[in-house]
Amino acid sequence: MDENPDRESNNEDQVTVSWLWNRDATRRHLLAYWFYSFLVVSVDESFPLFCMSVSSGLGITESQIGNILTGSGLCYVLMQYFAVTKMVSKFGAYNAMLIASVTSIPMASLLPFSLLLNRGSEPGELRIGVLVYLSIVYSILRVSSSVVFSTLTMTTNRTVPFHARATMNGFSMLGGSLGKALGPTFAGTLFAFSVSSGVFKPPFGSVNVFCIIALLGLVLIAMAQNLKKFMAKLNSANQKCKMDDDVCSSMNGERDEEMPTF
């Protein structure tokens, strides 16, 4: 089969940010990826502040926080392979994304329960049971985030032709970096206001922080559900496109190549 380098070059020249953004499927996936990047960093920034806060948190030391992260890291290693590979193979990419969306950011609302479990302990003391609880909850959140990021990356790549994937991934990383840059600012400002403004009585300031982040996680769940429905509709249209040229023309260029079924 003869290759045509000039044709391949022309295809690559057509791939612009504007072209990517005008593709409905690609734009929806990118927005979900960027929003989730923002949420994950917000949780990661809020958790140490919660641990160190004396008035609205656990009031523990940096070494104790390190012990929690070590415990969560061990749980993460044990669960990650099963979560990423088995969930996708068993449920499909979009169902796995939806399930992991439920068990990731909304899990942040469970972190303040550690205050109840640690009640009655000495200042700066962290009970073993609380350490185990936080390690498990945080590891589930992190494992779920790996599933969401993995499935979003896979499905986003499948919304564009092969020659456009390099440009699309660069654009995706740019937006993701912006989301990760805004996360610490949002989390720090929210935590400072909730803890020190006097609006919330201690220790409910930290509870407010994680509840707000968890509510934002519900938005991600809605986005994941919409992605699943949208792609199912698009795949159905692709099947009809094989038999009806009018359907093909109504898809506005979304069908550059055969869209896979998930």
Stockholm file with secondary structure:
# STOCKHOLM 1.0

chainA/1-262         MDENPDRESNNEDQVTVSWLWNRDATRRHLLAYWFYSFLVVSVDESFPLFCMSVSSGLGITESQIGNILTGSGLCYVLMQYFAVTKMVSKFGAYNAMLIASVTSIPMASLLPFSLLLNRGSEPGELRIGVLVYLSIVYSILRVSSSVVFSTLTMTTNRTVPFHARATMNGFSMLGGSLGKALGPTFAGTLFAFSVSSGVFKPPFGSVNVFCIIALLGLVLIAMAQNLKKFMAKLNSANQKCKMDDDVCSSMNGERDEEMPTF
#=GR chainA/1-262 SS CCCCHHHHHHHHHTCCHHHHHTCHHHHHHHHHHHHHHHHHHHHHHHHHHHHHCTTTSCCCCHHHHHHHHHHHHHHHHHHHHIIIIIHHHHHCHHHHHHHHHHTSGGGGGGTTHHHHHTTTSCTTCCCHHHHHHHHHHHHHHHHHHHHHHHHHHHHHHTTSCGGGHHHHHHHHHHHHHHHHHHHHHHHHHHHHHHHHSSSSCTTHHHHHHHHHHHHHHHHHHHHHHHHHHHHHHHHHHHHHHTTCHHHHHTTTTCCSSCCCCC
#=GC SS_cons         CCCCHHHHHHHHHTCCHHHHHTCHHHHHHHHHHHHHHHHHHHHHHHHHHHHHCTTTSCCCCHHHHHHHHHHHHHHHHHHHHIIIIIHHHHHCHHHHHHHHHHTSGGGGGGTTHHHHHTTTSCTTCCCHHHHHHHHHHHHHHHHHHHHHHHHHHHHHHTTSCGGGHHHHHHHHHHHHHHHHHHHHHHHHHHHHHHHHSSSSCTTHHHHHHHHHHHHHHHHHHHHHHHHHHHHHHHHHHHHHHTTCHHHHHTTTTCCSSCCCCC
//
